[in-house]
Amino acid sequence: MKQVDAFIDALPDDKRDLCATIREIILSEVPGVEERFSYKLPFYHYFGIFCYINSIPGGFDIGFCRGRDLVDAFPQLERKDRAVMASISIYNKKDIERLELRRLLSVAAAWNEEAKKLGISVLSVPKKSKTKKKKK
């Protein structure tokens, strides 16, 4: 996609190769993923909104739109006070393996597909259970 190409081309030299590698991994690990450019960022859609790449100082955040559902299985994901999103920060190519980006993408894609089939909205947040107090 031309807008994502332009996003990567505009990055400083030291970050361009890492971002291109992350993009390539997303496209290869999730067959059928659709690349879009929204909010000035590369976004990926797979059975709905899936993940994005965000430039941060020294690296990139890979944000997962259903990340909240994945943090138990992938403790490397950070919620950062977000209701549904969670992300990992990648600063070099070694982080890709250390943070299990490929496996995370595969599991997240499978969950996105399953959640879509079950009709679970990306924005649905589990409600806290309320216990009623009995009046005396």
N, C-alpha and C positions, 0 to 999 in steps of 0.2 A: 504494500500500500504506500502510495507516494507521500502521504502526510507522516507516516511512521518513519519512512526513509529520511525525510527532511528532519524529523525530531532527532534521529540518531546522528545524521550528518552535522547537526548544529552543536552536538556535544563536544566538550574538550577532547583532544586526542587521547588522553589517558583513560577516558570513560567510554569512548565510542566502541571499542572492540568488545568490552564487557557487556554493554547493552545489546549489541548485535548477537552475541553468544546467547544471552538470556532469551532474546526474541526467537532465535533459531530453536532453542530447547522447547519453548512453549509451543511453537508451530509443529515440531516433530513429535512431542510427547502426547499431544492432544489432537489426533486426526479429526478434521472437520471443524476445528476452532476457527472462528471468524475474527479477523483483526479489524479494529476500528480505531478512530482517533476522536476522543471526547475529552473535554476539559483540559485540552492541551497535553494529553497523555495517551500513550498506546493502551487501549483496552481490548480485552479478548472476551468473546461471547461463545459459550458452549452450553446449550440448553438454558439460555438466559445469560445475564451478565456473570462473568466468571472471575477474571483477574485483570490486573493492570500493572504497568511498570511506571514507577515514579522516581525521578532523579532526586537524590539526596546528597548532601556533602560527602564526597568520597566514594559514592556507590549508588545503589538503587534499592528501593523498597519494591518487593513484589507483593501486591495486595490481593488477598483472596476475598471475594465478595460474600462467601459463606464461611469465612474463616472461623467464626465463633463455633461452628459445628465441628471444627477440625482440631481445636487446640488440645483436647485430651490425647488424641493420637499423635499429634505433632507439637510437643511443648516448645519447639523453637519458634513457633508463631507467637507474635506479640499482639495483644488486643489494643493497648494504648488507650484505654477508656472509650473504645468504640463499641457500639451496640452489636454490630454483626460482622464487621470487617476485622481481619487479622492479617499481619504481614510478616515477611522475613526481610532482613537487610543483607544485601550482598555487596561486598566491597572488593572481592577479587574472585578469580575462577576457582580457587580452592573452596570458597564458601559455597559454591554450587553443590559440590559433593558433600561437604560437611553438614550443610543444612538440608540435604536430601531433596533438592529442588525437583528432580525428575520424579521421584516417588510421590512427593507432595502434589505435584501437578496431576499425576495419574489418579490418585485417590480423590483429590478435589474435583476432577472432571467426572469421575464415576458418581460422586455424591451430587453434583449439579444435575446430572442426568436423572438420577433416582428421585431427587427432590422435585424436579419438574414433572416427572410421571406421577408423583404423589400429590402434586398441587401445592407444595409448600413454598410460600413466597420467600424471596430473598430477604425481604424486610420484616418478616414475622419475627417477633421477639417473644420468647416464652414469658408468660405472665407469672408473677410470683403468686404462690398460693396464699390465700387469705383464710385465716381461721376465724370463725365467728365466736365471739364471747357470749356465753349464756348470761341472760339477765337473771338476777336473783330477786 
